[in-house]
């Protein structure tokens, strides 16, 4: 079974940047939809960004600040996050096809 593995989370101050990475193996990665979700304490998990052969979408709250990209040759997915806000604090999850990673914590605080 595919197990995506996220990395790159951490504690940053408002306005700073982070890049999350998600790695997976054992799959035909280039043909699969990939997405980043997040879940803040007490809130439902929400999709942040997704990309597939047909296009890319972003949640309204992150448009213009976050960028999802993929390196099919390396089976990697990235989420570049700029201008981070305290409300971006959450556990961020990578989803590749129907497979979820364990999540990585992002905390934005001064």
C-alpha positions in Angstrom: 0.0 0.0 0.0 1.2 3.5 -0.8 2.2 5.6 2.2 2.8 9.2 1.5 5.3 10.8 3.8 5.2 14.6 4.5 8.0 16.8 5.8 8.8 20.4 6.2 6.5 21.6 8.8 7.5 23.7 11.7 7.0 26.9 13.7 7.3 30.2 11.9 6.3 33.8 12.5 3.5 35.5 10.6 4.6 36.6 7.1 7.2 33.9 6.8 7.4 31.0 4.4 7.5 27.2 4.5 7.7 24.5 1.9 6.1 21.2 2.6 7.2 18.1 0.8 5.4 14.8 0.2 7.1 11.7 -1.0 5.5 8.4 -2.2 6.8 5.3 -3.9 5.4 2.2 -5.5 2.9 4.0 -7.7 2.5 5.5 -11.1 2.7 8.9 -9.5 2.4 11.0 -12.6 -1.1 9.8 -13.4 -2.6 10.4 -9.9 -4.3 13.4 -8.4 -2.5 14.8 -5.5 -3.7 17.2 -2.8 -2.8 19.0 0.4 -5.3 19.2 3.2 -5.2 20.7 6.6 -6.9 20.3 9.8 -6.9 22.9 12.6 -7.8 22.0 16.2 -11.6 21.7 16.5 -12.2 22.1 12.8 -12.9 19.8 9.9 -10.2 18.7 7.5 -10.2 21.0 4.5 -8.6 20.8 1.1 -5.9 23.5 0.6 -4.7 22.7 -2.9 -5.0 20.0 -5.4 -3.5 19.2 -8.8 -4.2 16.6 -11.4 -3.9 16.2 -15.2 -6.8 18.5 -15.8 -5.8 21.4 -13.6 -5.1 22.9 -10.2 -7.3 24.4 -7.6 -6.8 26.3 -4.4 -8.9 27.1 -1.4 -9.9 30.8 -1.4 -8.1 31.4 1.8 -4.7 30.5 0.3 -5.0 31.7 -3.3 -2.1 33.9 -4.2 -0.1 32.7 -1.2 0.3 28.9 -1.6 1.6 27.0 -4.6 1.2 23.3 -5.2 3.7 21.6 -7.5 5.0 18.2 -8.3 8.1 16.5 -9.6 6.8 13.3 -11.3 10.4 12.0 -11.9 11.0 12.0 -8.1 7.5 11.2 -6.9 7.4 14.4 -4.9 4.7 16.9 -4.2 5.4 20.3 -2.8 3.3 23.0 -1.1 5.1 26.3 -1.1 3.5 28.6 1.5 4.2 32.3 1.5 2.8 35.1 3.8 1.8 32.7 6.5 -0.9 33.7 8.9 -1.8 32.4 12.3 -5.0 31.0 10.8 -2.8 28.8 8.6 -1.8 26.9 11.8 -2.9 23.2 11.3 -1.7 19.7 10.6 -1.1 19.5 6.9 -1.8 16.2 5.1 -0.8 15.0 1.7 -3.2 12.8 -0.3 -2.0 10.9 -3.3 -4.9 9.1 -5.0 -6.8 7.7 -2.0 -3.7 7.4 0.2 -3.2 9.8 3.1 0.1 10.7 4.8 0.5 11.0 8.6 0.5 14.8 8.5 3.0 17.5 9.5 2.4 20.3 11.9 2.6 23.9 10.8 2.4 26.6 13.5 2.3 30.3 12.7 2.8 32.4 15.8 4.7 35.4 17.0 
